[in-house]
Amino acid sequence: MAQMRLAIICDYPEENWHSMDLCAQMLLKHLHAEHTAPIQAIQVCPKFNWRCQKIPRLGKKHFAYNADRLINRFGDYPYYLHKRVKDFDFYHIADHSYAHLAHILPPERTGIYCHDIDAFRSLLEPMKEPRAGWYKAMSRRILRGLQSCAVVFYSTAEVKRQIEHYQLVESSRLVYTPLGIASEFSITPEKVSIADEEILKQIGETPFLLHVGSCIPRKRIDILLQVFAQLQAIHPQLQLVKVSGEWTPIQHQQIAQLNIKNSITHLQNLQRTTIAALYRRASAVLLTSEAEGFGLPVIEALACGVIAVVSDIPVLREVGQEAAIYCPTTDVSAWVKTVEQLLLNPTSAPDINLRLNQANKYSWSAHAQIIAQSYLKLI
C-alpha cells in the first residue's frame, strides 16, 4: 500500500494558542516517529501576514491584531490551502476553531479535532453568550465545516456529551482521542535554558501557587485572584506565578483593588522544560475554570508530582479522578480553606504515587495511534 500523505493543518503560531500548538506538535512528532511506514505526516501552516498592525496609530490597538487574525484565518489560509489540496490524500485539522477550512477540502477525506464547543456558544446558547451578527455568521461557517468532516476526534466523555446533546455531529463519526503529556512534564528535572534559569532564580525559593493557561473568561481568573488575595493575607510570603495569557483591563483593575500586584509574577512564552520546573517547585497548581475541554495543566501537574486543586466540573473530574482535589468553582471560601489546609499539611493531598499513576494514563503516542488508525480506515 502506498504511503498516505496526511496534512496536519495547524493554527497560526502568531495567535498564541499554546495548547493548540502543542497538540499539533505532539501529533506530528509521534506520527513521524512511530507511523512512518503507512503515513507521511506533513505540517501545513502558511505565513501569517501582518496588515492592520502595520498601520500607524491603529497598529498598536487590540482591534488591529484581531482584524489581522480574521483576515489571515478566513482569507489567506483558505487561499493557501486551496492551492495545495492536491498535495495530500487526507487532511487533519488540529483545532476545531479552524473548521471553516474544511469547506475547501474533500469531506470524505477530512478529519478534525474538536477540543470543546466554546466556538459555537453564541449559536447554541445565545442568551448566555450574546454576540453580533457577523460573529454568529463566522461561528456558523466554522460549525458547518466541523459537521462536514468524515471523522471528529474528541478528548473527554463530557465533550462528547455536549456534542451529542446539541446534535452537532452524528455519534458514528466521533472518535475518543484523549490528549497526552509531553516528556518534559515529569517528576525528573530536565535542563533548562540559561534565560529560563534566570527566571527560576528570580522566583527563588519563595512558596508560590501556580496557574498555567490563558486569561479568557471561562478560566475564571477573577476567582483565582480572590483566592490568592485571601491566602496571601494569611501567608504574606506566598506568591502567585501566572504562566501565559494577557491580563484584561478588568483583571488589571482587580489586581490593583486587591493590592496583590507585587506578589504576582506573570510569565509568558516559556519553554516546556521551564514550565515543568515551575510545576515541580509550586506549593500547588490551581485551575479555577468554569469550563474546559480537557484541562492539560491538570495532568501536566500530576505528571510532575505536584498537588492540583481544580474546579469541580465534569471534565476535570474525569481527567484528574482521585488524584486531584476539587472545589466548587465560585466558592472562594472553599478554595481558601482547601488550599490553606494543603499549605499547612501537604501530606493531606492525594498520595504522589496516585498522582503519577493517573498522569500515566495519558499518552501522546496513544493519541497519535488512534488518529493514524482512523485515517487508515477511511482508505
N, C-alpha and C positions, 0 to 999 in steps of 0.2 A: 504494500500500500504506500502511495506517495505521501511524503511528509506534508501535514496540514499547515498552511500559513495562517496563523491566528493573530489578528491585530488586537493589541491591548490598547484601547483608546483611553488616554489618561487626561486628568484635569490639567489646566494651565497651572504650573507651579507658582506663577505670579499671584494667584488667588489665595495662596497661603492656607489651603485646607490640608493641613499636615497629615491628618488621619487618612484622607483620601489618597494622598501621595504615597503614604506608607503601604496601603492596601495594594496599589498598583505595583509598587516596587517589589514587595514580597512575592506577589504572584509571578512577576517576571523572573525574579531570582530563582524561584523553585521550579518553574517551568523549564528554565534554561538548564538547571542542574539535574533535574530528575525526569524530564519528559521530552528530551531532545529527539528521541527516535521517531515518535509519532507526530510531534508538534514543533513547528518553528514559531516561537512567540516573538512578535515584533512590536516594540513600543511605538505608539503613534501619538504625536503631540506637535502641532505647528508652533511657529514662533508667535509670541504674544506681541501685538502691535500697539504701541502707546500713541494715542492721538490726542484725546481731550486733556490729558495731563501735561501735554506739551504747550498748551495754550496759556499765554501769560495771564496771571492773576487767577484764572479759572482752574489751572492745573493743580494747585495745591489743595483744592477743596475735595471733600469726600465724594461729592457728586460726580466729579470728573473721573475718579477711579472707577466708580460703579458704571458710568457710561462706557468707559473703555472695556470693562468686563462684559457688558451686554453686547457691544459691537463685535468683540472677539468671539464670544460664545455662539451668537446667533448669525453672524456674518462670516467672519474669517474661517472659523473651524469647519462649518459645513462646506464652504467653498473648497477648502484644502482637502477635506475628506472625500468629497465628490470626485476629485481628480485622481484619487488613489483607490477607489473602490475595487478596481480590477487587480490590484496588487495582492489581494488577500482572498482566502477561501472562507474564513469565518471571522466574526467580529465580536469582541467583548468590551462593552462599555463599563468601565470600572466604577463609575459614580452615576447613580440614577438621576442626579440633577443635570446631567448632560444627555438625558434620554432623547431630547429633540434631535440628536444626531442620527437616531435610528430611522428617521424618515427618509434618509437618502441611502440606506443600506438594505440589502435583501432581508426581509423579516425572518424568513425560514433559516437563515444562517447567522442570526444576530442574537446575542445574549446580553444581559445587563445585571449588575449587582445593585439591588435595592437595599440600601443601608437603613432607611427609615421612610416614613411618609410625610415628613415635615414640609417638603417642597409642594405638597398638594393640600395643605391645611386650609388654605383660603378657598378651595373648591369644596372640600369635604365638610368643613366646619366654619362657614362664612361668618356666623355670628361671633364665634370666638376669635377668629382672625380675619377681620375685615381688611380688604385690600382694594387698590384702584383697579379699574377695568383692564388696563394694559398689563398689570401684574397677573391678573387672573388668566388673561389670554395667553401669556407666556407659560404659566403653570399648566394650562390645559394642553398646550402643544407638547410640553415635556411629558405629561401624563400619557398622552396618546402615543408618544414614542415608546414609552415603557410598555404599554399594553400591546404594542405590535410585535414585540420580541418573542422569539421561539422559546426562550428559557429565561427565567428570572430567579436569580440567586438571592437568598436572604440569610441573616445571621442568627436570629433567635426566634423561638416559638411566638413571642409577643409580636414581632414584626409580621410574621405570617398571619397571626390572628387579626391584626389590623388590616392587612391586605385583603383577607377574606371577608372581614366584616363590612368593608366598604366596596366589596366586589370589584376590586381593581384589576385582578388577574385571576384566571382560572387556576384552581389548585393543581391541576395536572401539569402546569408549566412551572411550578415553584420547586426549587431545589434548596434544601437546607445546607448551608455552607458557612459554618462558624469561622470567625476570624482567628488569628493566631498571635503568637508572641515572638517578636524579633529576638535574636540570640543575645543582644546586648542586655536585655532585661532578665537578669539572673542574680542569684544571691552571691555569685562570684564576681568581684570587681574586674573591670577591664580598664586598660589605659585610656585616659582622656587626652585631648589636645592641650597644648600649653595655654592657649587662650581660655579654654574652658576650665583649666586647672586654676586659673586666676579667679574665675567666677566662684568656684567652690571655696577658694581661700577667703574670698570676700564674705561668704556666708559663715565660714568658720564652724566652730563647734556649738554655736548658739542653737538651742532647741527650736524647731520650726514645724509648722503644718504645711502641707504641700497640696496645691491644686494644679492639675495639668489639664489644659483644654481651653476652648475659646471663651469669649465673654458674651455670646449670643443669649437672648432671653431665657431659653429653656435650661440653660446651665444654672440659673438662679444664683448669680453671683451676689445678689443682694443678701441672700441667706448666708452665704459664705462669709461675707464681710461682717454681718451682725454677729454671727457665731464667734468669729475671731476676735472682734472687739470685746465681747464679754469675757472670753477666755484670757485675753491679754490683760484685762483689768485684774484678774486673779493671779496671773503669771506674767509680771511685767517684762520678763526677758524673752518671752515667747515671740517668735516671728512668723510671718506668713510669706511663703515663697510661691509666687504665681508664675507658671510657665505657659507661654503662648497667649494669644488673644490681645485685643486692643481694648483698653478701658473705654467705656462710653462716657459721654458727658455726665449722665446721671450717676454712673459708678464713681467718677471723679468727685462729684458732689457728695456722695455718701461717704467716701473715704475721708473727705475733709470734715464732714459733720461728726464722724466717729473719732476723729483725731488719731488715726492709725497710719497715716502716710509714712511716717518714719520707721514703722515696724513692718513694712511690706517691701519685698524685693520682687520686682517684675522682670522676668527674663523671657527672651524670645529667640527664635532661630537657633536653638541648641542642637547639638549632635545627640544621637540616641544614647551614646555612652555617658554623656553628661546628665541627661535626664534620668538614666538608670542610677547614676551615682547619687542624685538628689533623692530618688525613691529610697535608696538604702539608708540615707542619712536622716530621713524625715521621722519625726515622732509619730506621725500618722498622715495618711493621704485622705483628703476629704473630697467627695464628689456629691455636690448638692443639687444635681439636675432633677428637674421635674419630668423629663422625658429623655430617653436615649434609644438609639437603635441597637447598640451593643454595650458600649462602655469600656473601651480599650484600657483606660487608666486603671480600671479595677483589676484586670488580670495581669497587667504590667506590674502593678504594685505588689500583688500577691506573688508573682514570679521573683520579685526582688526580696521577698520575705517580710515586707513592711505591713503594718496594720492598715486596713482600708475601712473607713467609715463612710457609708454611702446612703443615698436616698432609698427609702423603702418603696421601690417601684418594681413592677413585674420583671422588666428586663434585667435590672441589676440583681434581683433575687435569683434569676435564672443563671446568670453568669457567675456570680460570687458564691451562691449557695451558702453553706455553713461556714465558709472561710472568711467572709466579710461580716461587718457589723452594720446594722441598718437603723436609720432614724426617719420618722415622718418628715417629708421634705420641708414643710413650712413651720415645723415646731422647733423654734430656735432654742427654747429651754431644754428640749430633749437632746438636741445636738450638744449643747454646752455641758449638760450633765454627763452624757456619754463620753465625750472627749476628755472632760476633766477627770473622770474615773480612770481612763486609759493613761493619762499623763501621770497620775499618781501611782497607778499599778498596771504597767504594760502587760504583765502576765495574765491579766483578766481577759485579754484578747484571745481569739481562737489560736490554737497551737500553730507554731510555724510550719510544722510538717503538713498540717491540714491546708494551710495557705499554699504551700508549694505543690502539693498534690492536686489541688483544684486548678492551679495555673497550668499544670502539666497536661490537662485535658485538652488544651487548645494548641494547635499547631498550624503554622503556615504551610508546612509540607502537605498535611491532610487537606487544607483549604485548596491548594493548587491541584491536588489529585482529583478532588471532586469536580472542579471546574474543567480540568482536562478530559475526564471521562464523559462529562456532559456534552462537550462539543464533539467528541469522537462518536457518540451515539447518534448525533444529528447527521452523520455522513450517509 
